[in-house]
Each structure stands twice: as structure tokens, then as C-alpha cells.
Amino acid sequence: MHFGIALGSNLGDRAENIRRGIALLLERVPSIKLKASAPVYETEPVDCAPGTQAFLNTVIEIEAGLSPHELHMHLKAVEAALGRPEQRERNSPRTLDLDLLYADAVVSEDAELILPHPRLHVRRFVLQPLADIRPDLILPGRTQTVAELLAELSD
């Protein structure tokens, strides 16, 4: 199964946090294959407190023989290993944020995991790096490609 994962950091050595996050994920699950990695973008915080430091954001695509829920558990463990507390204020600064964006054509709307990510299609900081690696991807429930969704954003 192919998975898209967004990575973001705005605390400490942001670039190193992203590098370490990818490395830790690959170490935790040796069967994961890194299929694509987008450029890293510096972006202004969205829906964060005034004075919040800018983020570094990117997207990777991996291939793994895991269920989306299993991968989600690994992503949370990597966040914790890099110092992100499990209980935190929404949109608070973070060493590393890992969001599962999609898992092939899987649609999930349970309390633990929503797929595709519910705000992916309106967030430039996710769509831009995703368009760099999968411009022709059409997400479940959408009719437009990632590149078309990106082109329609007004911000």
C-alpha cells in the first residue's frame, strides 16, 4: 500500500527534526520503502498563536505492508520519540508533526483516523510538496488532481 505523509516542524532544528523523523520511521518499520520525497518549504504558521515560528514542511510517499491504523501508530511513536507530548494544545508549536494524508484509495472516518486527511485539499503547505511528487494523484472523494487543487487555492 502507498501512503502519503506530511512532515512539519517549527521548534528547534527544524530541518534536522524532519530528517530524524524520516530516519526513525524507516528504522521502526524496516519493510517501509521510501518512494518519493518532496522539497522542504518554509511556511508561515496556520491557525497558530501570534509569534509562532515558521514551519518547515514536506511530504513523503512510502510503500509498506501495513494497515493505515498500524502506520498511524508508528507515526505517533516517532513524534513522541522526538519530544512531541501526546497531550497538547491544538496547533501548538512542535518539534515534529507527522500526518497521514492518504493510503491508496482507503477512506476512513473513525475516531482514530480520518483518511484522506480532512484539510489536505485546502492547505498549500501540504498540497505544494505533494504536487511536487504526485501532481496527478486524485484523492478518494475528489475529482481533481492534487495539481488542480493547488492551482485553485486563493491564499
WOBELVEN-V62016 format. One line per field, one symbol per residue. phi: phi as a letter, one per 20 degrees, with the letter a starting at -180 (. if undefined). psi: psi as a letter, one per 40 degrees, with the letter a starting at -180 (. if undefined). A space follows every 10 residues. Layout:
phi: ???
psi: ???
//
This chain:
phi: .ecdcecbbb cmfgffffgf ffffffffcg ffdfebcefe decffdldfg nfffedcbcc cccbecfgff fgffffffgf feneffebff mfgbfbdddf ebblefdcce febdcggfdg fddgfdffff ffdbfefdfg ndddfgffff fefee
psi: ihihhhhihf iagddddddd ddddddddgd ehhhdihiih ihiiihfiii ehiiihiihi hihifiiddd dddddddddd deehidhiih fiiidhhhhh digbehhhfi ddhhiihded eehdeddddd dddgdehhih eieiiddddd dehd.
//
